[in-house]
């Protein structure tokens, strides 16, 4: 009897010990299949030449050598950085400004919040096609409005000097709703007592915003900057649909170039090398941003 009871206790203990592993096993399987294996396979591809059809051919570090001498890839990197230089500050300022307005007691506040968030949930392809029609040179609505006021048409998407910035404005409009919600959450966590005390001291609205609001929502600002950076580095749909990377490769983003190498030229090994290098570059930028912003905080 005692022996049977001991065996039962041991069995129950083993079941309780295995239960956590059984519960997390679906997630572990997902990570192994869709994260760890693709990363390892991508790293393996960087040392090979492969066009999907023919067998892989080991070429050592040739792909890395080609990467550092690929002027078009570095042009795509520069284009992406130009995009980020406008997109991140514009995203930050516009979303914070709108969130600040929506945080006031205004009529139909819920309607405006839903309106700003609507572009986020709409398909990126649909939004991009819509803006392509708006920014068209001959028949675009914006150019028509400019002509009605006596101004000349602007080559929003065909002028190499401004095309990438036109895309940056469009991308900001597409994503601003998400960051408005994040900033709203941050603004609503600021204790109202601080503002009341500042008013009693005679502080203006700008002084309240600069000395109370901004320091209190620093974590939210950090999150928005990081998310905007990662999203900006993943720029693909907009240039792919609106310009195809042109004119004169002025809107060719790094992700679009990696895509073309893989699915237009079938250079899978080289595309994997570009992707692996680009991922490390993004991670490095995010880490530097994190250290800089935390230092400022």
C-alpha positions as CSV (number, residue, x, y, z in Angstrom):
1,X,0.0,0.0,0.0
2,X,2.8,2.4,1.0
3,X,4.7,1.5,-2.1
4,X,1.8,2.1,-4.4
5,X,1.1,5.5,-2.8
6,X,4.8,6.4,-3.2
7,X,4.7,5.5,-6.9
8,X,1.5,7.5,-7.4
9,X,3.1,10.6,-5.7
10,X,6.2,10.3,-7.9
11,X,4.0,10.0,-11.0
12,X,2.0,13.1,-10.1
13,X,5.2,15.0,-9.4
14,X,6.6,14.0,-12.8
15,X,3.4,15.1,-14.5
16,X,3.5,18.5,-12.8
17,X,7.1,18.9,-13.7
18,X,6.5,18.1,-17.4
19,X,3.3,20.2,-17.6
20,X,5.0,23.6,-18.1
21,X,7.2,22.2,-20.9
22,X,4.1,20.7,-22.6
23,X,2.3,24.1,-22.4
24,X,5.1,26.1,-24.0
25,X,6.0,23.4,-26.5
26,X,3.7,24.9,-29.3
27,X,5.5,28.2,-28.9
28,X,8.9,26.6,-28.9
29,X,8.0,24.7,-32.0
30,X,6.9,27.9,-33.7
31,X,10.1,29.7,-32.7
32,X,12.2,26.8,-34.0
33,X,10.4,26.4,-37.3
34,X,9.8,30.1,-38.1
35,X,12.6,32.0,-36.4
36,X,15.7,29.9,-35.6
37,X,15.7,27.7,-38.7
38,X,15.2,30.6,-41.2
39,X,18.0,32.6,-39.5
40,X,20.4,29.6,-39.6
41,X,19.4,28.8,-43.2
42,X,19.8,32.4,-44.2
43,X,23.3,32.5,-42.6
44,X,24.2,29.2,-44.4
45,X,23.0,30.7,-47.7
46,X,25.4,33.7,-47.4
47,X,28.3,31.3,-48.2
48,X,26.6,29.8,-51.3
49,X,25.4,30.7,-54.7
50,X,21.9,29.5,-55.4
51,X,19.2,30.3,-57.9
52,X,16.5,27.9,-56.5
53,X,16.7,25.7,-59.7
54,X,20.3,24.6,-59.7
55,X,22.0,23.0,-56.7
56,X,23.8,25.2,-54.2
57,X,27.4,26.1,-54.9
58,X,29.7,27.0,-52.1
59,X,31.6,30.2,-52.8
60,X,32.9,31.2,-49.4
61,X,33.0,34.9,-48.7
62,X,32.4,36.0,-52.3
63,X,28.9,37.3,-51.4
64,X,30.2,39.5,-48.6
65,X,32.9,40.8,-51.0
66,X,30.3,41.6,-53.6
67,X,28.1,43.4,-50.9
68,X,30.8,45.9,-50.0
69,X,31.5,46.7,-53.7
70,X,27.8,46.9,-54.6
71,X,27.2,50.6,-55.3
72,X,23.5,50.1,-55.9
73,X,23.0,48.5,-52.5
74,X,24.7,51.4,-50.8
75,X,22.6,53.7,-52.8
76,X,19.5,51.9,-51.5
77,X,20.9,52.3,-47.9
78,X,21.3,56.1,-48.5
79,X,17.8,56.3,-49.9
80,X,16.4,54.6,-46.8
81,X,18.3,56.9,-44.5
82,X,17.0,59.9,-46.4
83,X,13.5,58.5,-45.9
84,X,14.1,58.1,-42.2
85,X,15.6,61.6,-41.7
86,X,12.2,63.0,-42.7
87,X,9.9,60.2,-41.6
88,X,10.9,59.8,-38.0
89,X,10.9,63.5,-37.0
90,X,7.7,64.1,-38.9
91,X,6.0,61.0,-37.4
92,X,7.1,62.1,-33.9
93,X,5.9,65.7,-34.2
94,X,2.6,65.1,-36.0
95,X,1.5,62.2,-33.9
96,X,2.4,64.0,-30.6
97,X,0.6,67.2,-31.8
98,X,-2.5,65.3,-32.7
99,X,-2.5,63.2,-29.5
100,X,-2.1,66.4,-27.5
101,X,-5.1,67.9,-29.2
102,X,-7.2,64.8,-28.8
103,X,-6.3,64.6,-25.1
104,X,-8.1,67.9,-24.6
105,X,-11.9,67.9,-23.9
106,X,-13.2,68.3,-27.4
107,X,-16.5,67.2,-29.0
108,X,-16.5,64.0,-31.1
109,X,-13.1,63.0,-29.7
110,X,-13.8,59.3,-30.3
111,X,-14.7,60.0,-33.9
112,X,-11.4,61.8,-34.5
113,X,-9.4,59.0,-32.8
114,X,-11.0,56.4,-35.0
115,X,-10.5,58.5,-38.1
116,X,-6.8,58.9,-37.4
117,X,-6.4,55.2,-36.8
118,X,-8.3,54.1,-39.9
119,X,-5.4,54.2,-42.3
120,X,-3.4,51.9,-40.0
121,X,-5.9,49.1,-40.4
122,X,-6.4,49.6,-44.2
123,X,-4.3,47.5,-46.5
124,X,-0.9,49.1,-47.3
125,X,-1.4,48.3,-50.9
126,X,-4.7,50.1,-51.0
127,X,-3.3,53.2,-49.3
128,X,-0.3,53.3,-51.6
129,X,-2.5,53.1,-54.8
130,X,-4.6,55.9,-53.4
131,X,-1.6,58.1,-52.8
132,X,-0.2,57.2,-56.2
133,X,-3.3,58.7,-57.7
134,X,-3.1,61.8,-55.5
135,X,0.5,62.4,-56.4
136,X,0.3,61.7,-60.1
137,X,2.0,64.2,-62.4
138,X,-0.7,64.7,-65.0
139,X,-3.9,63.6,-63.4
140,X,-3.1,63.6,-59.7
141,X,-5.5,65.5,-57.5
142,X,-2.8,67.5,-55.8
143,X,-1.3,68.8,-59.0
144,X,-4.8,69.7,-60.3
145,X,-5.3,71.8,-57.2
146,X,-2.0,73.5,-57.7
147,X,-2.9,74.3,-61.4
148,X,-6.2,75.7,-60.3
149,X,-4.3,78.2,-58.1
150,X,-2.0,79.1,-60.9
151,X,1.0,77.1,-59.7
152,X,3.1,74.7,-61.8
153,X,2.7,70.9,-61.5
154,X,5.2,69.2,-59.2
155,X,6.8,65.8,-60.1
156,X,6.1,64.3,-56.7
157,X,7.1,60.8,-57.9
158,X,9.1,61.5,-61.0
159,X,11.5,64.1,-59.6
160,X,14.6,62.2,-58.2
161,X,15.2,65.0,-55.7
162,X,11.9,64.8,-54.0
163,X,10.4,61.4,-54.7
164,X,11.7,59.7,-51.6
165,X,10.4,62.6,-49.4
166,X,7.0,62.3,-51.0
167,X,6.9,58.7,-50.0
168,X,8.0,59.6,-46.5
169,X,5.0,62.0,-46.2
170,X,2.7,59.3,-47.4
171,X,4.2,56.7,-45.0
172,X,3.7,59.1,-42.1
173,X,0.1,59.6,-43.0
174,X,-0.4,55.9,-43.1
175,X,1.1,55.1,-39.7
176,X,0.5,58.2,-37.7
177,X,-2.8,56.8,-36.2
178,X,-0.9,54.1,-34.3
179,X,1.5,56.5,-32.7
180,X,-1.3,58.9,-31.8
181,X,-2.9,56.1,-29.8
182,X,0.5,55.4,-28.1
183,X,1.0,59.1,-27.2
184,X,-2.6,59.4,-26.0
185,X,-1.9,56.5,-23.5
186,X,1.3,58.3,-22.4
187,X,-0.4,61.7,-22.0
188,X,-3.3,60.2,-20.0
189,X,-0.8,58.8,-17.4
190,X,0.6,62.2,-16.5
191,X,-0.9,63.2,-13.1
192,X,-3.2,66.3,-13.4
193,X,-1.8,67.6,-10.1
194,X,1.4,68.6,-11.9
195,X,-0.5,70.9,-14.3
196,X,-2.6,72.4,-11.5
197,X,0.6,73.2,-9.5
198,X,2.2,74.7,-12.6
199,X,-0.8,76.9,-13.3
200,X,-0.7,78.2,-9.8
201,X,2.9,79.2,-10.4
202,X,1.9,81.1,-13.5
203,X,3.4,78.6,-16.1
204,X,2.3,79.0,-19.6
205,X,1.0,76.1,-21.7
206,X,4.3,75.8,-23.5
207,X,6.2,75.7,-20.2
208,X,3.8,73.0,-18.9
209,X,4.3,71.0,-22.0
210,X,8.1,71.4,-22.1
211,X,8.8,70.9,-18.3
212,X,6.0,68.4,-17.4
213,X,4.5,66.6,-20.4
214,X,7.7,65.8,-22.4
215,X,9.7,64.4,-19.4
216,X,6.7,62.4,-18.2
217,X,6.1,60.7,-21.7
218,X,9.8,60.0,-22.4
219,X,9.2,56.3,-22.4
220,X,6.5,56.7,-25.0
221,X,8.7,58.9,-27.1
222,X,11.4,56.2,-26.9
223,X,8.9,53.6,-28.1
224,X,7.7,55.7,-31.0
225,X,11.2,56.5,-32.2
226,X,12.2,52.8,-32.1
227,X,9.0,51.6,-33.8
228,X,9.3,54.3,-36.4
229,X,12.9,53.4,-37.1
230,X,12.2,49.7,-37.5
231,X,9.2,50.4,-39.7
232,X,11.1,52.9,-41.8
233,X,14.0,50.4,-42.4
234,X,11.4,48.0,-43.7
235,X,10.2,50.4,-46.4
236,X,9.0,48.2,-49.3
237,X,5.4,48.4,-50.4
238,X,5.4,52.2,-51.0
239,X,8.4,52.3,-53.5
240,X,7.5,48.9,-55.0
241,X,4.0,50.1,-56.0
242,X,4.4,53.8,-56.5
243,X,7.8,54.1,-58.3
244,X,9.3,50.6,-58.6
245,X,12.5,52.1,-57.1
246,X,12.8,54.9,-59.6
247,X,13.3,57.5,-61.0
248,X,17.0,56.8,-61.4
249,X,16.9,54.5,-58.3
250,X,16.1,57.5,-56.1
251,X,13.4,55.6,-54.2
252,X,15.1,52.2,-54.2
253,X,14.9,51.1,-50.6
254,X,17.2,48.5,-49.1
255,X,14.4,45.9,-48.6
256,X,13.2,46.5,-52.2
257,X,16.7,45.9,-53.5
258,X,17.0,42.7,-51.4
259,X,13.6,41.6,-52.8
260,X,14.7,42.2,-56.4
261,X,17.9,40.2,-55.9
262,X,15.9,37.3,-54.6
263,X,12.8,37.2,-56.8
264,X,13.7,39.0,-59.9
265,X,17.4,38.0,-60.4
266,X,17.2,34.7,-58.3
267,X,20.4,35.5,-56.5
268,X,19.2,33.8,-53.3
269,X,22.6,33.5,-51.7
270,X,23.5,37.1,-52.3
271,X,20.0,38.3,-51.3
272,X,20.4,36.3,-48.0
273,X,23.8,38.1,-47.5
274,X,22.2,41.5,-48.0
275,X,19.3,40.6,-45.6
276,X,21.7,39.3,-42.9
277,X,23.9,42.3,-43.1
278,X,20.9,44.7,-43.1
279,X,19.4,43.0,-40.1
280,X,22.6,43.5,-38.2
281,X,22.7,47.2,-39.3
282,X,19.1,47.8,-38.1
283,X,19.8,46.1,-34.7
284,X,22.9,48.3,-34.3
285,X,21.0,51.5,-35.1
286,X,18.2,50.6,-32.6
287,X,20.8,49.8,-29.9
288,X,22.5,53.2,-30.4
289,X,19.1,54.9,-30.3
290,X,18.3,53.2,-27.1
291,X,21.5,54.2,-25.4
292,X,21.3,57.8,-26.6
293,X,17.6,58.3,-25.6
294,X,18.1,56.6,-22.2
295,X,21.1,58.9,-21.6
296,X,19.0,61.9,-22.5
297,X,16.2,60.7,-20.2
